[in-house]
Amino acid sequence: MSTLTEAHKQWANRPEEERFTTLTEMHSKMLADRAISKAKILSSRDLSAVPTDDNQGLLIAGPGGRGIGISH
């Protein structure tokens, strides 16, 4: 399979919010995401893995107990 065909398949299978038709459009989205992002340093001892409500996955819970989904 050609590289272009594979690239198109990957693009077409992405969720709607992850499909960009231009680099400018993608750059704008990344800048918007960056503007609302936060970073915080926590000790791993303050974190715990908790099951999701449907027991189908895991969340990482911090000191406040609120679970956050795991992402890449």
N, CA, C and O atoms as CSV, one atom per row, in Angstrom:
chain,resi,resn,atom,element,x,y,z
A,1,MET,N,N,0.848,-1.178,0.000
A,1,MET,CA,C,0.000,0.000,0.000
A,1,MET,C,C,0.892,1.239,0.000
A,1,MET,O,O,1.912,1.281,0.687
A,2,SER,N,N,0.504,2.223,-0.761
A,2,SER,CA,C,1.342,3.414,-0.853
A,2,SER,C,C,1.250,4.250,0.423
A,2,SER,O,O,0.290,4.150,1.186
A,3,THR,N,N,2.249,5.056,0.626
A,3,THR,CA,C,2.293,5.917,1.800
A,3,THR,C,C,1.122,6.894,1.810
A,3,THR,O,O,0.538,7.145,2.864
A,4,LEU,N,N,0.768,7.452,0.637
A,4,LEU,CA,C,-0.344,8.396,0.583
A,4,LEU,C,C,-1.669,7.729,0.932
A,4,LEU,O,O,-2.490,8.318,1.634
A,5,THR,N,N,-1.881,6.532,0.460
A,5,THR,CA,C,-3.108,5.819,0.774
A,5,THR,C,C,-3.194,5.540,2.270
A,5,THR,O,O,-4.250,5.706,2.879
A,6,GLU,N,N,-2.089,5.119,2.853
A,6,GLU,CA,C,-2.060,4.846,4.294
A,6,GLU,C,C,-2.294,6.128,5.091
A,6,GLU,O,O,-3.032,6.112,6.076
A,7,ALA,N,N,-1.686,7.220,4.688
A,7,ALA,CA,C,-1.877,8.501,5.376
A,7,ALA,C,C,-3.338,8.937,5.306
A,7,ALA,O,O,-3.891,9.423,6.292
A,8,HIS,N,N,-3.961,8.762,4.144
A,8,HIS,CA,C,-5.371,9.143,4.012
A,8,HIS,C,C,-6.247,8.276,4.908
A,8,HIS,O,O,-7.172,8.789,5.537
A,9,LYS,N,N,-5.980,6.978,4.981
A,9,LYS,CA,C,-6.762,6.085,5.837
A,9,LYS,C,C,-6.658,6.518,7.304
A,9,LYS,O,O,-7.656,6.547,8.025
A,10,GLN,N,N,-5.451,6.849,7.726
A,10,GLN,CA,C,-5.266,7.283,9.112
A,10,GLN,C,C,-6.012,8.583,9.382
A,10,GLN,O,O,-6.637,8.734,10.431
A,11,TRP,N,N,-5.951,9.525,8.441
A,11,TRP,CA,C,-6.640,10.807,8.600
A,11,TRP,C,C,-8.146,10.583,8.650
A,11,TRP,O,O,-8.825,11.147,9.508
A,12,ALA,N,N,-8.672,9.772,7.746
A,12,ALA,CA,C,-10.113,9.542,7.653
A,12,ALA,C,C,-10.665,8.830,8.883
A,12,ALA,O,O,-11.843,8.989,9.206
A,13,ASN,N,N,-9.848,8.057,9.568
A,13,ASN,CA,C,-10.310,7.310,10.744
A,13,ASN,C,C,-10.162,8.086,12.048
A,13,ASN,O,O,-10.549,7.594,13.108
A,14,ARG,N,N,-9.615,9.274,11.979
A,14,ARG,CA,C,-9.479,10.086,13.188
A,14,ARG,C,C,-10.826,10.705,13.558
A,14,ARG,O,O,-11.678,10.901,12.691
A,15,PRO,N,N,-11.024,11.014,14.849
A,15,PRO,CA,C,-12.234,11.738,15.241
A,15,PRO,C,C,-12.281,13.099,14.539
A,15,PRO,O,O,-11.243,13.643,14.162
A,16,GLU,N,N,-13.462,13.632,14.371
A,16,GLU,CA,C,-13.656,14.902,13.648
A,16,GLU,C,C,-12.757,16.024,14.185
A,16,GLU,O,O,-12.217,16.809,13.405
A,17,GLU,N,N,-12.592,16.103,15.523
A,17,GLU,CA,C,-11.796,17.193,16.094
A,17,GLU,C,C,-10.297,17.013,15.890
A,17,GLU,O,O,-9.519,17.897,16.249
A,18,GLU,N,N,-9.883,15.899,15.327
A,18,GLU,CA,C,-8.469,15.663,15.047
A,18,GLU,C,C,-8.152,15.680,13.552
A,18,GLU,O,O,-7.049,15.309,13.149
A,19,ARG,N,N,-9.099,16.102,12.738
A,19,ARG,CA,C,-8.865,16.165,11.290
A,19,ARG,C,C,-8.665,17.624,10.882
A,19,ARG,O,O,-9.509,18.477,11.157
A,20,PHE,N,N,-7.570,17.891,10.241
A,20,PHE,CA,C,-7.257,19.237,9.782
A,20,PHE,C,C,-6.937,19.181,8.297
A,20,PHE,O,O,-6.232,18.284,7.833
A,21,THR,N,N,-7.465,20.152,7.556
A,21,THR,CA,C,-7.211,20.165,6.110
A,21,THR,C,C,-6.036,21.061,5.747
A,21,THR,O,O,-5.523,20.986,4.631
A,22,THR,N,N,-5.600,21.915,6.687
A,22,THR,CA,C,-4.436,22.761,6.432
A,22,THR,C,C,-3.560,22.792,7.678
A,22,THR,O,O,-4.033,22.542,8.786
A,23,LEU,N,N,-2.292,23.098,7.490
A,23,LEU,CA,C,-1.392,23.239,8.633
A,23,LEU,C,C,-1.763,24.448,9.475
A,23,LEU,O,O,-1.591,24.429,10.694
A,24,THR,N,N,-2.268,25.495,8.844
A,24,THR,CA,C,-2.690,26.695,9.576
A,24,THR,C,C,-3.834,26.366,10.530
A,24,THR,O,O,-3.851,26.824,11.672
A,25,GLU,N,N,-4.788,25.571,10.054
A,25,GLU,CA,C,-5.912,25.146,10.886
A,25,GLU,C,C,-5.419,24.327,12.081
A,25,GLU,O,O,-5.880,24.535,13.203
A,26,MET,N,N,-4.493,23.403,11.852
A,26,MET,CA,C,-3.941,22.593,12.926
A,26,MET,C,C,-3.160,23.460,13.915
A,26,MET,O,O,-3.270,23.268,15.126
A,27,HIS,N,N,-2.387,24.396,13.416
A,27,HIS,CA,C,-1.602,25.281,14.279
A,27,HIS,C,C,-2.516,26.102,15.184
A,27,HIS,O,O,-2.241,26.255,16.375
A,28,SER,N,N,-3.591,26.623,14.626
A,28,SER,CA,C,-4.544,27.409,15.424
A,28,SER,C,C,-5.136,26.581,16.552
A,28,SER,O,O,-5.265,27.063,17.677
A,29,LYS,N,N,-5.495,25.338,16.257
A,29,LYS,CA,C,-6.065,24.443,17.272
A,29,LYS,C,C,-5.039,24.149,18.361
A,29,LYS,O,O,-5.379,24.131,19.544
A,30,MET,N,N,-3.797,23.919,17.973
A,30,MET,CA,C,-2.764,23.626,18.963
A,30,MET,C,C,-2.492,24.836,19.857
A,30,MET,O,O,-2.261,24.681,21.056
A,31,LEU,N,N,-2.518,26.037,19.282
A,31,LEU,CA,C,-2.334,27.248,20.087
A,31,LEU,C,C,-3.485,27.423,21.082
A,31,LEU,O,O,-3.261,27.819,22.225
A,32,ALA,N,N,-4.713,27.128,20.648
A,32,ALA,CA,C,-5.868,27.222,21.540
A,32,ALA,C,C,-5.750,26.202,22.678
A,32,ALA,O,O,-6.022,26.527,23.833
A,33,ASP,N,N,-5.347,24.973,22.353
A,33,ASP,CA,C,-5.154,23.951,23.389
A,33,ASP,C,C,-4.065,24.363,24.369
A,33,ASP,O,O,-4.197,24.162,25.576
A,34,ARG,N,N,-3.012,24.927,23.856
A,34,ARG,CA,C,-1.897,25.358,24.705
A,34,ARG,C,C,-2.330,26.456,25.672
A,34,ARG,O,O,-1.892,26.484,26.821
A,35,ALA,N,N,-3.191,27.357,25.205
A,35,ALA,CA,C,-3.634,28.477,26.033
A,35,ALA,C,C,-4.443,28.020,27.247
A,35,ALA,O,O,-4.444,28.701,28.273
A,36,ILE,N,N,-5.128,26.885,27.151
A,36,ILE,CA,C,-5.945,26.415,28.276
A,36,ILE,C,C,-5.285,25.272,29.049
A,36,ILE,O,O,-5.879,24.731,29.981
A,37,SER,N,N,-4.058,24.904,28.665
A,37,SER,CA,C,-3.360,23.804,29.338
A,37,SER,C,C,-2.698,24.287,30.623
A,37,SER,O,O,-2.326,25.453,30.752
A,38,LYS,N,N,-2.563,23.372,31.559
A,38,LYS,CA,C,-1.900,23.675,32.827
A,38,LYS,C,C,-0.883,22.579,33.117
A,38,LYS,O,O,-1.037,21.436,32.687
A,39,ALA,N,N,0.130,22.940,33.835
A,39,ALA,CA,C,1.116,21.957,34.271
A,39,ALA,C,C,1.266,22.071,35.783
A,39,ALA,O,O,1.291,23.170,36.337
A,40,LYS,N,N,1.363,20.936,36.430
A,40,LYS,CA,C,1.536,20.929,37.875
A,40,LYS,C,C,2.409,19.742,38.230
A,40,LYS,O,O,2.209,18.646,37.707
A,41,ILE,N,N,3.356,19.943,39.096
A,41,ILE,CA,C,4.251,18.868,39.505
A,41,ILE,C,C,3.721,18.270,40.806
A,41,ILE,O,O,3.534,18.967,41.803
A,42,LEU,N,N,3.485,16.958,40.768
A,42,LEU,CA,C,3.024,16.232,41.947
A,42,LEU,C,C,3.945,15.046,42.193
A,42,LEU,O,O,4.541,14.498,41.265
A,43,SER,N,N,4.047,14.672,43.425
A,43,SER,CA,C,4.785,13.455,43.758
A,43,SER,C,C,3.940,12.264,43.313
A,43,SER,O,O,2.720,12.269,43.481
A,44,SER,N,N,4.576,11.263,42.757
A,44,SER,CA,C,3.837,10.063,42.349
A,44,SER,C,C,3.201,9.376,43.555
A,44,SER,O,O,2.261,8.598,43.396
A,45,ARG,N,N,3.690,9.647,44.732
A,45,ARG,CA,C,3.097,9.077,45.953
A,45,ARG,C,C,1.716,9.654,46.233
A,45,ARG,O,O,0.929,9.057,46.968
A,46,ASP,N,N,1.415,10.824,45.645
A,46,ASP,CA,C,0.117,11.459,45.840
A,46,ASP,C,C,-0.910,11.015,44.801
A,46,ASP,O,O,-2.055,11.467,44.835
A,47,LEU,N,N,-0.519,10.140,43.884
A,47,LEU,CA,C,-1.403,9.684,42.813
A,47,LEU,C,C,-1.836,8.243,43.049
A,47,LEU,O,O,-1.109,7.450,43.648
A,48,SER,N,N,-3.022,7.923,42.572
A,48,SER,CA,C,-3.487,6.536,42.648
A,48,SER,C,C,-4.324,6.230,41.408
A,48,SER,O,O,-4.904,7.129,40.798
A,49,ALA,N,N,-4.377,4.958,41.049
A,49,ALA,CA,C,-5.190,4.514,39.921
A,49,ALA,C,C,-6.538,4.053,40.472
A,49,ALA,O,O,-6.596,3.256,41.409
A,50,VAL,N,N,-7.612,4.559,39.884
A,50,VAL,CA,C,-8.965,4.183,40.318
A,50,VAL,C,C,-9.757,3.727,39.099
A,50,VAL,O,O,-9.510,4.207,37.992
A,51,PRO,N,N,-10.708,2.806,39.282
A,51,PRO,CA,C,-11.494,2.340,38.138
A,51,PRO,C,C,-12.486,3.403,37.677
A,51,PRO,O,O,-12.924,4.240,38.467
A,52,THR,N,N,-12.830,3.363,36.405
A,52,THR,CA,C,-13.881,4.237,35.882
A,52,THR,C,C,-15.221,3.777,36.442
A,52,THR,O,O,-15.320,2.689,37.011
A,53,ASP,N,N,-16.251,4.604,36.282
A,53,ASP,CA,C,-17.578,4.258,36.800
A,53,ASP,C,C,-18.103,2.946,36.227
A,53,ASP,O,O,-18.823,2.214,36.906
A,54,ASP,N,N,-17.745,2.650,34.982
A,54,ASP,CA,C,-18.225,1.418,34.359
A,54,ASP,C,C,-17.247,0.248,34.533
A,54,ASP,O,O,-17.458,-0.827,33.973
A,55,ASN,N,N,-16.186,0.460,35.304
A,55,ASN,CA,C,-15.160,-0.561,35.560
A,55,ASN,C,C,-14.500,-1.084,34.290
A,55,ASN,O,O,-14.043,-2.226,34.262
A,56,GLN,N,N,-14.443,-0.269,33.242
A,56,GLN,CA,C,-13.838,-0.678,31.977
A,56,GLN,C,C,-12.469,-0.043,31.746
A,56,GLN,O,O,-11.825,-0.329,30.736
A,57,GLY,N,N,-12.022,0.796,32.641
A,57,GLY,CA,C,-10.740,1.467,32.458
A,57,GLY,C,C,-10.226,2.029,33.766
A,57,GLY,O,O,-10.778,1.764,34.834
A,58,LEU,N,N,-9.162,2.809,33.668
A,58,LEU,CA,C,-8.556,3.410,34.849
A,58,LEU,C,C,-8.482,4.921,34.715
A,58,LEU,O,O,-8.352,5.460,33.616
A,59,LEU,N,N,-8.566,5.582,35.839
A,59,LEU,CA,C,-8.335,7.016,35.945
A,59,LEU,C,C,-7.189,7.209,36.929
A,59,LEU,O,O,-6.945,6.358,37.784
A,60,ILE,N,N,-6.495,8.322,36.804
A,60,ILE,CA,C,-5.453,8.671,37.768
A,60,ILE,C,C,-6.044,9.732,38.687
A,60,ILE,O,O,-6.460,10.801,38.239
A,61,ALA,N,N,-6.075,9.421,39.978
A,61,ALA,CA,C,-6.637,10.342,40.964
A,61,ALA,C,C,-5.506,11.043,41.711
A,61,ALA,O,O,-4.531,10.414,42.121
A,62,GLY,N,N,-5.653,12.346,41.878
A,62,GLY,CA,C,-4.677,13.143,42.601
A,62,GLY,C,C,-5.094,13.331,44.045
A,62,GLY,O,O,-6.001,12.652,44.525
A,63,PRO,N,N,-4.436,14.252,44.743
A,63,PRO,CA,C,-4.718,14.485,46.165
A,63,PRO,C,C,-6.181,14.852,46.442
A,63,PRO,O,O,-6.709,14.530,47.506
A,64,GLY,N,N,-6.840,15.529,45.481
A,64,GLY,CA,C,-8.240,15.911,45.683
A,64,GLY,C,C,-9.210,14.779,45.431
A,64,GLY,O,O,-10.403,14.916,45.701
A,65,GLY,N,N,-8.715,13.650,44.912
A,65,GLY,CA,C,-9.548,12.489,44.669
A,65,GLY,C,C,-10.244,12.452,43.324
A,65,GLY,O,O,-10.833,11.432,42.967
A,66,ARG,N,N,-10.190,13.546,42.564
A,66,ARG,CA,C,-10.859,13.574,41.264
A,66,ARG,C,C,-10.029,12.801,40.243
A,66,ARG,O,O,-8.824,13.024,40.125
A,67,GLY,N,N,-10.662,11.902,39.511
A,67,GLY,CA,C,-9.959,11.095,38.540
A,67,GLY,C,C,-9.813,11.795,37.205
A,67,GLY,O,O,-10.726,12.489,36.759
A,68,ILE,N,N,-8.673,11.616,36.570
A,68,ILE,CA,C,-8.377,12.172,35.260
A,68,ILE,C,C,-8.074,11.008,34.319
A,68,ILE,O,O,-7.344,10.085,34.680
A,69,GLY,N,N,-8.637,11.058,33.114
A,69,GLY,CA,C,-8.380,10.011,32.141
A,69,GLY,C,C,-6.935,9.997,31.685
A,69,GLY,O,O,-6.279,11.035,31.606
A,70,ILE,N,N,-6.457,8.813,31.389
A,70,ILE,CA,C,-5.069,8.641,30.934
A,70,ILE,C,C,-5.012,8.898,29.439
A,70,ILE,O,O,-5.880,8.433,28.701
A,71,SER,N,N,-4.021,9.620,28.986
A,71,SER,CA,C,-3.841,9.868,27.553
A,71,SER,C,C,-2.371,9.686,27.205
A,71,SER,O,O,-1.516,9.519,28.075
A,72,HIS,N,N,-2.111,9.723,25.917
A,72,HIS,CA,C,-0.734,9.582,25.458
A,72,HIS,C,C,-0.002,10.885,25.674
A,72,HIS,O,O,1.182,10.988,25.354
